[in-house]
Amino acid sequence: MAEAEKEQKPKEQREAKHRSDVGIAWIYASYNNTIIHITDISGSETIAIASGGQVAKADRDKPSPWAAMQAAMKAAKIALDKGIRVVHVKVKAPGGYGAKTPGPGAGPAIRALVRAGLIVDRIEDVTPLPTDTIRKPGGRRGRRV
């Protein structure tokens, strides 16, 4: 009898517990490019994605702060149109045996998200750092060309 009283709600109503206006802005900033990827709060659904290479005309401009700002403005505009108002920013550098610090486009990208009208809730660094030593690929004698 208790099972009969307990009705199954449709999937849309069950998932409505999460706020739909909050997203995650992943900023991957290397010394070669900057990629801004805005997802929903679970991180599983892409809402907007843009990179410095999409807005720069020359390859040398891809990692520049200007290209990062333009890419962030482009991604923020798409996210605002889809209903995202608040973002948690997660900044990522290459990490591993690459650079442990974000590239030159990370700071300008965050500022551009704020200027576009998104509310930045928190900023977090999610660079993968090794807990012990790590070897570069290529072995002891290096890469033979």
N, CA, C and O of each residue as an XYZ file, in Angstrom:
580
protein
N       0.819     -1.186      0.000
C       0.000      0.000      0.000
C       0.867      1.255      0.000
O       0.561      2.239     -0.674
N       1.954      1.203      0.769
C       2.839      2.360      0.823
C       3.503      2.598     -0.526
O       3.782      3.736     -0.903
N       3.750      1.509     -1.245
C       4.367      1.653     -2.564
C       3.408      2.277     -3.559
O       3.831      3.002     -4.459
N       2.121      2.004     -3.408
C       1.131      2.556     -4.327
C       1.002      4.067     -4.126
O       0.771      4.807     -5.082
N       1.152      4.523     -2.875
C       1.051      5.953     -2.607
C       2.265      6.707     -3.122
O       2.174      7.881     -3.483
N       3.381      6.035     -3.153
C       4.633      6.673     -3.576
C       4.699      6.660     -5.106
O       4.972      5.625     -5.714
N       4.450      7.805     -5.712
C       4.437      7.884     -7.171
C       5.821      8.243     -7.689
O       6.583      8.959     -7.039
N       6.123      7.735     -8.863
C       7.373      8.087     -9.531
C       7.182      9.419    -10.246
O       6.248      9.581    -11.032
N       8.061     10.362     -9.974
C       8.000     11.649    -10.651
C       8.702     11.546    -11.995
O       9.616     10.736    -12.153
N       8.289     12.354    -12.965
C       9.011     12.360    -14.244
C      10.459     12.795    -14.051
O      10.795     13.469    -13.077
N      11.305     12.398    -14.992
C      12.740     12.653    -14.885
C      13.044     14.149    -14.809
O      13.973     14.560    -14.114
N      12.260     14.965    -15.525
C      12.511     16.414    -15.524
C      12.319     16.999    -14.128
O      13.067     17.885    -13.715
N      11.308     16.499    -13.395
C      11.049     17.021    -12.058
C      12.079     16.529    -11.055
O      12.428     17.252    -10.122
N      12.577     15.291    -11.238
C      13.582     14.767    -10.322
C      14.893     15.522    -10.456
O      15.575     15.749     -9.457
N      15.260     15.913    -11.666
C      16.530     16.599    -11.887
C      16.436     18.090    -11.620
O      17.439     18.796    -11.719
N      15.252     18.582    -11.284
C      15.072     20.014    -11.065
C      15.640     20.473     -9.726
O      15.559     21.658     -9.403
N      16.220     19.553     -8.934
C      16.811     19.943     -7.657
C      18.015     20.858     -7.865
O      18.262     21.750     -7.053
N      18.763     20.643     -8.944
C      19.931     21.467     -9.223
C      19.487     22.795     -9.826
O      18.521     22.857    -10.586
N      20.200     23.843     -9.477
C      19.896     25.139    -10.072
C      20.352     25.134    -11.519
O      21.480     24.748    -11.827
N      19.473     25.563    -12.392
C      19.799     25.513    -13.815
C      20.566     26.746    -14.277
O      21.043     26.779    -15.411
N      20.694     27.762    -13.420
C      21.400     28.966    -13.838
C      22.854     28.974    -13.382
O      23.538     29.986    -13.542
N      23.344     27.868    -12.815
C      24.728     27.773    -12.351
C      25.485     26.830    -13.268
O      24.980     25.768    -13.633
N      26.700     27.222    -13.641
C      27.533     26.386    -14.495
C      28.976     26.395    -14.021
O      29.324     27.045    -13.035
N      29.806     25.658    -14.747
C      31.239     25.600    -14.462
C      31.972     26.116    -15.689
O      31.721     25.655    -16.802
N      32.874     27.067    -15.495
C      33.704     27.587    -16.582
C      35.102     26.993    -16.434
O      35.855     27.377    -15.539
N      35.444     26.058    -17.311
C      36.767     25.436    -17.311
C      37.656     26.275    -18.212
O      37.343     26.475    -19.386
N      38.765     26.768    -17.671
C      39.710     27.565    -18.457
C      41.023     26.803    -18.507
O      41.720     26.680    -17.500
N      41.355     26.293    -19.688
C      42.630     25.604    -19.895
C      43.568     26.608    -20.552
O      43.388     26.967    -21.716
N      44.566     27.059    -19.804
C      45.469     28.101    -20.281
C      46.883     27.547    -20.365
O      47.547     27.363    -19.345
N      47.340     27.282    -21.585
C      48.718     26.844    -21.790
C      49.483     27.985    -22.453
O      48.944     29.072    -22.660
N      50.735     27.726    -22.779
C      51.533     28.751    -23.445
C      51.346     28.712    -24.951
O      51.997     29.472    -25.669
N      50.456     27.829    -25.457
C      50.165     27.768    -26.884
C      48.738     28.163    -27.226
O      48.468     28.526    -28.371
N      47.820     28.105    -26.274
C      46.423     28.412    -26.551
C      45.675     28.576    -25.228
O      46.190     28.227    -24.166
N      44.453     29.113    -25.306
C      43.560     29.210    -24.158
C      42.195     28.699    -24.592
O      41.653     29.154    -25.599
N      41.632     27.751    -23.837
C      40.342     27.160    -24.174
C      39.380     27.418    -23.020
O      39.691     27.115    -21.869
N      38.206     27.980    -23.330
C      37.171     28.248    -22.342
C      36.007     27.313    -22.640
O      35.460     27.329    -23.743
N      35.629     26.502    -21.662
C      34.587     25.490    -21.836
C      33.590     25.661    -20.702
O      33.939     25.445    -19.542
N      32.357     26.044    -21.012
C      31.332     26.254    -19.995
C      30.371     25.073    -20.031
O      29.804     24.754    -21.076
N      30.192     24.421    -18.867
C      29.308     23.264    -18.758
C      28.232     23.539    -17.714
O      28.254     24.566    -17.037
N      27.285     22.599    -17.594
C      26.314     22.706    -16.516
C      27.003     22.349    -15.197
O      28.196     22.043    -15.182
N      26.255     22.388    -14.095
C      26.878     22.218    -12.778
C      27.434     20.810    -12.582
O      28.366     20.622    -11.800
N      26.882     19.824    -13.276
C      27.417     18.466    -13.152
C      28.670     18.272    -13.993
O      29.435     17.338    -13.754
N      28.887     19.133    -14.964
C      30.057     19.024    -15.826
C      29.872     18.074    -16.981
O      30.814     17.843    -17.740
N      28.677     17.510    -17.140
C      28.465     16.506    -18.176
C      27.922     17.081    -19.479
O      28.097     16.470    -20.533
N      27.270     18.234    -19.433
C      26.670     18.799    -20.636
C      27.375     20.096    -21.015
O      27.458     21.023    -20.210
N      27.879     20.158    -22.237
C      28.559     21.356    -22.725
C      27.532     22.411    -23.102
O      26.564     22.127    -23.807
N      27.753     23.635    -22.626
C      26.874     24.745    -22.962
C      27.540     25.648    -23.989
O      26.900     26.070    -24.953
N      28.827     25.949    -23.790
C      29.555     26.797    -24.731
C      31.030     26.442    -24.670
O      31.547     26.062    -23.620
N      31.696     26.569    -25.801
C      33.135     26.325    -25.852
C      33.739     27.287    -26.867
O      33.175     27.512    -27.938
N      34.890     27.850    -26.519
C      35.596     28.766    -27.418
C      37.077     28.704    -27.090
O      37.463     28.374    -25.968
N      37.902     29.022    -28.074
C      39.350     29.001    -27.854
C      39.985     30.221    -28.496
O      39.370     30.909    -29.310
N      41.226     30.473    -28.114
C      41.959     31.587    -28.693
C      42.195     31.405    -30.180
O      42.274     32.387    -30.917
N      42.310     30.163    -30.632
C      42.511     29.892    -32.046
C      41.304     30.211    -32.900
O      41.448     30.442    -34.101
N      40.101     30.232    -32.308
C      38.898     30.560    -33.068
C      38.800     32.051    -33.357
O      38.211     32.447    -34.363
N      39.367     32.879    -32.491
C      39.217     34.322    -32.649
C      40.479     34.992    -33.173
O      40.413     36.130    -33.639
N      41.625     34.322    -33.112
C      42.882     34.918    -33.573
C      43.088     34.600    -35.051
O      42.743     33.515    -35.517
N      43.650     35.551    -35.773
C      43.893     35.339    -37.200
C      45.241     34.687    -37.452
O      45.413     33.988    -38.450
N      46.192     34.904    -36.566
C      47.529     34.338    -36.747
C      47.822     33.362    -35.612
O      47.309     33.517    -34.504
N      48.650     32.357    -35.893
C      48.982     31.356    -34.884
C      49.697     31.964    -33.683
O      49.545     31.478    -32.562
N      50.463     33.006    -33.904
C      51.214     33.599    -32.795
C      50.293     34.324    -31.814
O      50.702     34.616    -30.690
N      49.057     34.618    -32.222
C      48.126     35.335    -31.351
C      47.266     34.413    -30.497
O      46.544     34.896    -29.624
N      47.319     33.094    -30.721
C      46.446     32.178    -29.982
C      46.637     32.249    -28.470
O      45.638     32.276    -27.751
N      47.877     32.282    -27.942
C      48.011     32.316    -26.478
C      47.923     33.713    -25.870
O      48.096     33.862    -24.660
N      47.660     34.729    -26.671
C      47.715     36.101    -26.165
C      46.529     36.398    -25.245
O      45.477     35.770    -25.365
N      46.696     37.345    -24.338
C      45.589     37.749    -23.466
C      44.393     38.293    -24.244
O      43.248     38.095    -23.837
N      44.649     38.976    -25.355
C      43.550     39.514    -26.170
C      42.677     38.393    -26.716
O      41.450     38.474    -26.660
N      43.305     37.346    -27.245
C      42.542     36.222    -27.790
C      41.758     35.512    -26.690
O      40.636     35.063    -26.923
N      42.337     35.406    -25.494
C      41.633     34.776    -24.378
C      40.409     35.592    -23.979
O      39.360     35.027    -23.672
N      40.538     36.920    -23.981
C      39.403     37.778    -23.653
C      38.292     37.631    -24.679
O      37.122     37.517    -24.314
N      38.646     37.632    -25.959
C      37.637     37.508    -27.008
C      36.933     36.154    -26.941
O      35.717     36.072    -27.116
N      37.698     35.095    -26.689
C      37.111     33.760    -26.593
C      36.182     33.662    -25.383
O      35.114     33.056    -25.469
N      36.583     34.255    -24.257
C      35.743     34.226    -23.059
C      34.460     35.020    -23.270
O      33.395     34.607    -22.811
N      34.549     36.156    -23.959
C      33.348     36.944    -24.262
C      32.395     36.147    -25.149
O      31.180     36.171    -24.951
N      32.961     35.443    -26.126
C      32.151     34.633    -27.040
C      31.434     33.518    -26.284
O      30.238     33.303    -26.480
N      32.163     32.805    -25.417
C      31.566     31.708    -24.648
C      30.544     32.239    -23.641
O      29.498     31.623    -23.440
N      30.838     33.373    -23.011
C      29.925     33.941    -22.017
C      28.617     34.391    -22.664
O      27.546     34.239    -22.075
N      28.703     34.942    -23.867
C      27.491     35.388    -24.560
C      26.580     34.207    -24.857
O      25.366     34.296    -24.673
N      27.160     33.097    -25.316
C      26.369     31.895    -25.598
C      25.756     31.356    -24.304
O      24.591     30.956    -24.285
N      26.547     31.346    -23.215
C      26.052     30.825    -21.938
C      24.921     31.689    -21.377
O      23.943     31.164    -20.846
N      25.054     33.007    -21.494
C      23.997     33.891    -21.014
C      22.717     33.692    -21.808
O      21.625     33.741    -21.242
N      22.837     33.469    -23.114
C      21.655     33.222    -23.940
C      20.962     31.918    -23.555
O      19.748     31.787    -23.714
N      21.731     30.952    -23.050
C      21.153     29.663    -22.658
C      20.720     29.628    -21.196
O      20.263     28.590    -20.718
N      20.858     30.748    -20.475
C      20.314     30.828    -19.121
C      21.309     30.682    -17.990
O      20.899     30.648    -16.829
N      22.584     30.597    -18.272
C      23.592     30.505    -17.211
C      23.865     31.916    -16.686
O      24.132     32.829    -17.467
N      23.800     32.094    -15.369
C      24.051     33.401    -14.761
C      25.269     33.377    -13.832
O      25.990     34.370    -13.731
N      25.500     32.249    -13.153
C      26.574     32.121    -12.166
C      27.503     31.009    -12.622
O      27.045     29.958    -13.072
N      28.823     31.236    -12.506
C      29.784     30.197    -12.885
C      30.809     29.997    -11.775
O      31.201     30.942    -11.090
N      31.231     28.756    -11.615
C      32.387     28.411    -10.804
C      33.536     28.264    -11.792
O      33.441     27.470    -12.729
N      34.613     29.008    -11.603
C      35.732     28.985    -12.543
C      36.764     27.975    -12.068
O      37.177     27.995    -10.908
N      37.181     27.087    -12.974
C      38.239     26.123    -12.686
C      39.343     26.338    -13.716
O      39.153     26.084    -14.906
N      40.496     26.807    -13.249
C      41.633     27.110    -14.118
C      42.570     25.914    -14.125
O      42.891     25.353    -13.078
N      43.003     25.531    -15.321
C      43.871     24.359    -15.458
C      45.051     24.705    -16.350
O      44.881     25.273    -17.429
N      46.248     24.359    -15.892
C      47.474     24.464    -16.692
C      47.785     23.065    -17.231
O      47.154     22.100    -16.800
N      48.734     22.927    -18.157
C      49.031     21.588    -18.688
C      49.396     20.577    -17.610
O      48.926     19.440    -17.665
N      50.215     20.948    -16.634
C      50.553     20.041    -15.544
C      51.369     18.849    -16.000
O      51.874     18.822    -17.122
N      51.498     17.850    -15.115
C      52.293     16.669    -15.445
C      53.743     17.050    -15.631
O      54.344     17.649    -14.740
N      54.326     16.709    -16.796
C      55.686     17.140    -17.080
C      55.690     18.450    -17.855
O      56.757     18.917    -18.254
N      54.521     19.060    -18.080
C      54.420     20.364    -18.727
C      54.490     21.476    -17.696
O      54.920     21.266    -16.562
N      54.063     22.659    -18.104
C      54.103     23.819    -17.213
C      53.077     23.666    -16.096
O      51.949     23.236    -16.335
N      53.468     24.017    -14.886
C      52.572     23.913    -13.733
C      51.790     25.208    -13.495
O      50.854     25.228    -12.697
N      52.170     26.284    -14.181
C      51.485     27.559    -14.021
C      50.644     27.840    -15.260
O      51.058     27.509    -16.371
N      49.472     28.444    -15.088
C      48.629     28.748    -16.247
C      49.295     29.747    -17.182
O      50.157     30.523    -16.772
N      48.884     29.715    -18.435
C      49.441     30.601    -19.450
C      48.965     32.034    -19.288
O      48.253     32.351    -18.335
N      49.353     32.906    -20.218
C      49.048     34.334    -20.093
C      47.579     34.688    -20.294
O      47.191     35.829    -20.040
N      46.755     33.751    -20.739
C      45.360     34.078    -21.006
C      44.402     33.784    -19.873
O      43.215     34.090    -19.993
N      44.866     33.200    -18.772
C      43.956     32.788    -17.695
C      43.307     33.985    -16.999
O      42.085     34.022    -16.850
N      44.093     34.944    -16.580
C      43.559     36.117    -15.884
C      42.620     36.950    -16.736
O      41.513     37.264    -16.298
N      43.035     37.320    -17.958
C      42.125     38.080    -18.821
C      40.831     37.338    -19.151
O      39.793     37.971    -19.342
N      40.875     36.009    -19.220
C      39.655     35.248    -19.509
C      38.658     35.365    -18.359
O      37.456     35.494    -18.590
N      39.153     35.320    -17.120
C      38.260     35.461    -15.961
C      37.659     36.862    -15.928
O      36.466     37.019    -15.670
N      38.483     37.885    -16.188
C      37.975     39.261    -16.210
C      36.926     39.444    -17.300
O      35.945     40.160    -17.103
N      37.129     38.800    -18.454
C      36.172     38.927    -19.552
C      34.841     38.257    -19.210
O      33.784     38.743    -19.613
N      34.882     37.146    -18.470
C      33.633     36.503    -18.052
C      32.823     37.431    -17.152
O      31.600     37.505    -17.268
N      33.513     38.144    -16.248
C      32.827     39.075    -15.349
C      32.278     40.259    -16.131
O      31.146     40.683    -15.897
N      33.062     40.795    -17.051
C      32.610     41.939    -17.848
C      31.437     41.586    -18.747
O      30.619     42.449    -19.068
N      31.348     40.326    -19.156
C      30.245     39.903    -20.024
C      28.931     39.793    -19.260
O      27.867     39.738    -19.876
N      28.984     39.760    -17.927
C      27.764     39.727    -17.138
C      27.576     38.475    -16.311
O      26.568     38.350    -15.616
N      28.515     37.543    -16.364
C      28.419     36.344    -15.536
C      28.900     36.654    -14.120
O      29.821     37.449    -13.935
N      28.285     36.033    -13.134
C      28.704     36.191    -11.745
C      29.665     35.054    -11.431
O      29.306     33.883    -11.553
N      30.893     35.398    -11.023
C      31.899     34.387    -10.693
C      31.774     34.064     -9.212
O      31.979     34.928     -8.360
N      31.437     32.815     -8.911
C      31.221     32.404     -7.525
C      32.537     32.038     -6.855
O      32.842     32.547     -5.777
N      33.319     31.162     -7.478
C      34.613     30.774     -6.902
C      35.593     30.502     -8.029
O      35.205     30.151     -9.143
N      36.869     30.670     -7.716
C      37.948     30.400     -8.666
C      38.827     29.325     -8.046
O      39.261     29.442     -6.900
N      39.082     28.277     -8.817
C      39.802     27.121     -8.299
C      40.858     26.695     -9.313
O      40.623     26.740    -10.520
N      42.024     26.281     -8.816
C      43.082     25.771     -9.688
C      43.030     24.250     -9.659
O      43.177     23.640     -8.600
N      42.820     23.635    -10.823
C      42.687     22.177    -10.905
C      43.790     21.571    -11.767
O      43.574     20.562    -12.438
N      44.974     22.186    -11.750
C      46.104     21.680    -12.521
C      46.535     20.317    -11.985
O      46.725     20.170    -10.778
N      46.692     19.317    -12.855
C      47.144     18.007    -12.372
C      48.616     18.046    -11.979
O      49.484     18.245    -12.828
N      48.891     17.858    -10.705
C      50.260     17.886    -10.200
C      50.673     16.477     -9.788
O      49.905     15.785     -9.119
N      51.869     16.041    -10.174
C      52.311     14.700     -9.782
C      52.682     14.669     -8.303
O      53.228     15.634     -7.769
N      52.379     13.549     -7.649
C      52.732     13.408     -6.239
C      54.165     12.912     -6.072
O      54.741     13.050     -4.992
N      54.746     12.341     -7.114
C      56.149     11.948     -7.085
C      56.787     12.451     -8.380
O      56.232     13.328     -9.041
N      57.922     11.915     -8.741
C      58.593     12.387     -9.944
C      57.893     11.848    -11.189
O      57.183     10.844    -11.128
N      58.095     12.511    -12.291
C      57.492     12.090    -13.549
C      58.544     12.234    -14.644
O      59.315     13.193    -14.646
N      58.574     11.281    -15.575
C      59.567     11.309    -16.643
C      58.955     11.815    -17.925
O      57.817     11.485    -18.260
N      59.717     12.621    -18.642
C      59.270     13.071    -19.948
C      59.294     11.901    -20.918
O      60.128     11.007    -20.780
N      58.394     11.889    -21.901
C      58.436     10.815    -22.877
C      59.683     10.918    -23.747
O      60.175     12.017    -24.006
N      60.183      9.799    -24.188
C      61.365      9.798    -25.045
C      62.488      8.969    -24.488
O      63.418      8.632    -25.221
N      62.437      8.624    -23.210
C      63.455      7.764    -22.634
C      64.723      8.490    -22.250
O      64.778      9.719    -22.236
N      65.744      7.709    -21.938
C      66.984      8.254    -21.401
C      67.745      9.079    -22.430
O      68.308     10.118    -22.086
N      67.774      8.639    -23.680
C      68.557      9.340    -24.706
C      67.756     10.405    -25.448
O      68.293     11.073    -26.332
N      66.485     10.573    -25.105
C      65.684     11.597    -25.754
C      65.061     11.104    -27.043
O      65.267      9.963    -27.456
N      64.303     11.973    -27.666
C      63.629     11.630    -28.911
C      64.609     11.717    -30.059
O      65.255     12.745    -30.261
N      64.718     10.625    -30.818
C      65.633     10.609    -31.958
C      64.875     11.003    -33.210
O      63.897     10.362    -33.594
N      65.342     12.059    -33.834
C      64.634     12.589    -35.002
C      65.239     12.075    -36.281
O      64.771     12.418    -37.367
